Amino acid sequence: MNINPEFQSPERPNFEDVMAEGMDFLFKKFILPETKKLDQDDLETVALIGIAFKDIASQAEAYYQLQEQGYEKNPNSLN
């Protein structure tokens, strides 16, 4: 892989959007072609993993926004 060390993204990507794109890719590339081989327990496990990944991304985005805005400026802050 060739990574340009001088690359500067114009803005920080949203963690939830990045996770959604990654999950969509994995689903289309690896899970969907194998669905006929998966039983109900496997499908439920895949669904639970997806829910956990979405929750992790949501929490990561919220944490980053807290750090970015500062605790005083955040309307949800108890400070």
TORLOLO-965792 format. One record per residue (C-alpha): residue number from 1; residue in three letters; z, y, x. Coordinates in steps of 0.02 Angstrom, whole numbers, plus 50000, padded with zeros to 5 digits. Example, Ala and Ser with C-alpha at 12.3 -4.5 7.8 and 13.67 -1.06 7.14 Angstrom:
2
<r><n>1</n><res>ala</res><up>50390</up><north>49775</north><east>50615</east></r>
<r><n>2</n><res>ser</res><up>50357</up><north>49947</north><east>50684</east></r>
# end
This chain:
79
<r><n>1</n><res>met</res><up>50000</up><north>50000</north><east>50000</east></r>
<r><n>2</n><res>asn</res><up>49953</up><north>50170</north><east>50067</east></r>
<r><n>3</n><res>ile</res><up>50079</up><north>50304</north><east>50018</east></r>
<r><n>4</n><res>asn</res><up>50045</up><north>50485</north><east>50061</east></r>
<r><n>5</n><res>pro</res><up>50209</up><north>50555</north><east>50132</east></r>
<r><n>6</n><res>glu</res><up>50155</up><north>50732</north><east>50088</east></r>
<r><n>7</n><res>phe</res><up>50127</up><north>50694</north><east>49903</east></r>
<r><n>8</n><res>gln</res><up>50228</up><north>50807</north><east>49790</east></r>
<r><n>9</n><res>ser</res><up>50231</up><north>50768</north><east>49605</east></r>
<r><n>10</n><res>pro</res><up>50220</up><north>50927</north><east>49499</east></r>
<r><n>11</n><res>glu</res><up>50368</up><north>50870</north><east>49394</east></r>
<r><n>12</n><res>arg</res><up>50494</up><north>50731</north><east>49385</east></r>
<r><n>13</n><res>pro</res><up>50439</up><north>50589</north><east>49273</east></r>
<r><n>14</n><res>asn</res><up>50548</up><north>50551</north><east>49124</east></r>
<r><n>15</n><res>phe</res><up>50643</up><north>50387</north><east>49154</east></r>
<r><n>16</n><res>glu</res><up>50615</up><north>50329</north><east>48975</east></r>
<r><n>17</n><res>asp</res><up>50427</up><north>50357</north><east>48988</east></r>
<r><n>18</n><res>val</res><up>50417</up><north>50266</north><east>49154</east></r>
<r><n>19</n><res>met</res><up>50516</up><north>50119</north><east>49085</east></r>
<r><n>20</n><res>ala</res><up>50407</up><north>50112</north><east>48929</east></r>
<r><n>21</n><res>glu</res><up>50248</up><north>50109</north><east>49034</east></r>
<r><n>22</n><res>gly</res><up>50319</up><north>49974</north><east>49147</east></r>
<r><n>23</n><res>met</res><up>50376</up><north>49867</north><east>49000</east></r>
<r><n>24</n><res>asp</res><up>50206</up><north>49887</north><east>48916</east></r>
<r><n>25</n><res>phe</res><up>50118</up><north>49829</north><east>49074</east></r>
<r><n>26</n><res>leu</res><up>50232</up><north>49679</north><east>49095</east></r>
<r><n>27</n><res>phe</res><up>50213</up><north>49632</north><east>48912</east></r>
<r><n>28</n><res>lys</res><up>50023</up><north>49640</north><east>48913</east></r>
<r><n>29</n><res>lys</res><up>50000</up><north>49560</north><east>49083</east></r>
<r><n>30</n><res>phe</res><up>50132</up><north>49423</north><east>49084</east></r>
<r><n>31</n><res>ile</res><up>50220</up><north>49397</north><east>48918</east></r>
<r><n>32</n><res>leu</res><up>50081</up><north>49410</north><east>48789</east></r>
<r><n>33</n><res>pro</res><up>49970</up><north>49280</north><east>48874</east></r>
<r><n>34</n><res>glu</res><up>50118</up><north>49159</north><east>48877</east></r>
<r><n>35</n><res>thr</res><up>50183</up><north>49183</north><east>48699</east></r>
<r><n>36</n><res>lys</res><up>50114</up><north>49017</north><east>48639</east></r>
<r><n>37</n><res>lys</res><up>50219</up><north>48928</north><east>48770</east></r>
<r><n>38</n><res>leu</res><up>50379</up><north>49022</north><east>48726</east></r>
<r><n>39</n><res>asp</res><up>50503</up><north>48957</north><east>48599</east></r>
<r><n>40</n><res>gln</res><up>50613</up><north>49062</north><east>48485</east></r>
<r><n>41</n><res>asp</res><up>50755</up><north>49072</north><east>48612</east></r>
<r><n>42</n><res>asp</res><up>50635</up><north>49133</north><east>48746</east></r>
<r><n>43</n><res>leu</res><up>50566</up><north>49268</north><east>48631</east></r>
<r><n>44</n><res>glu</res><up>50741</up><north>49324</north><east>48584</east></r>
<r><n>45</n><res>thr</res><up>50787</up><north>49334</north><east>48768</east></r>
<r><n>46</n><res>val</res><up>50633</up><north>49439</north><east>48805</east></r>
<r><n>47</n><res>ala</res><up>50679</up><north>49555</north><east>48661</east></r>
<r><n>48</n><res>leu</res><up>50858</up><north>49574</north><east>48724</east></r>
<r><n>49</n><res>ile</res><up>50795</up><north>49613</north><east>48899</east></r>
<r><n>50</n><res>gly</res><up>50680</up><north>49746</north><east>48825</east></r>
<r><n>51</n><res>ile</res><up>50823</up><north>49824</north><east>48729</east></r>
<r><n>52</n><res>ala</res><up>50932</up><north>49825</north><east>48885</east></r>
<r><n>53</n><res>phe</res><up>50794</up><north>49905</north><east>48990</east></r>
<r><n>54</n><res>lys</res><up>50768</up><north>50042</north><east>48858</east></r>
<r><n>55</n><res>asp</res><up>50955</up><north>50074</north><east>48853</east></r>
<r><n>56</n><res>ile</res><up>50965</up><north>50084</north><east>49043</east></r>
<r><n>57</n><res>ala</res><up>50819</up><north>50207</north><east>49048</east></r>
<r><n>58</n><res>ser</res><up>50897</up><north>50314</north><east>48911</east></r>
<r><n>59</n><res>gln</res><up>51063</up><north>50322</north><east>49003</east></r>
<r><n>60</n><res>ala</res><up>50977</up><north>50360</north><east>49168</east></r>
<r><n>61</n><res>glu</res><up>50880</up><north>50503</north><east>49088</east></r>
<r><n>62</n><res>ala</res><up>51038</up><north>50573</north><east>49006</east></r>
<r><n>63</n><res>tyr</res><up>51134</up><north>50562</north><east>49171</east></r>
<r><n>64</n><res>tyr</res><up>50994</up><north>50648</north><east>49266</east></r>
<r><n>65</n><res>gln</res><up>50986</up><north>50788</north><east>49138</east></r>
<r><n>66</n><res>leu</res><up>51174</up><north>50812</north><east>49152</east></r>
<r><n>67</n><res>gln</res><up>51159</up><north>50826</north><east>49340</east></r>
<r><n>68</n><res>glu</res><up>51009</up><north>50941</north><east>49328</east></r>
<r><n>69</n><res>gln</res><up>51084</up><north>51060</north><east>49199</east></r>
<r><n>70</n><res>gly</res><up>51261</up><north>51057</north><east>49262</east></r>
<r><n>71</n><res>tyr</res><up>51409</up><north>51013</north><east>49156</east></r>
<r><n>72</n><res>glu</res><up>51445</up><north>51191</north><east>49095</east></r>
<r><n>73</n><res>lys</res><up>51269</up><north>51221</north><east>49032</east></r>
<r><n>74</n><res>asn</res><up>51257</up><north>51057</north><east>48937</east></r>
<r><n>75</n><res>pro</res><up>51291</up><north>51080</north><east>48749</east></r>
<r><n>76</n><res>asn</res><up>51368</up><north>50906</north><east>48740</east></r>
<r><n>77</n><res>ser</res><up>51490</up><north>50939</north><east>48881</east></r>
<r><n>78</n><res>leu</res><up>51676</up><north>50938</north><east>48843</east></r>
<r><n>79</n><res>asn</res><up>51709</up><north>51064</north><east>48983</east></r>
# end
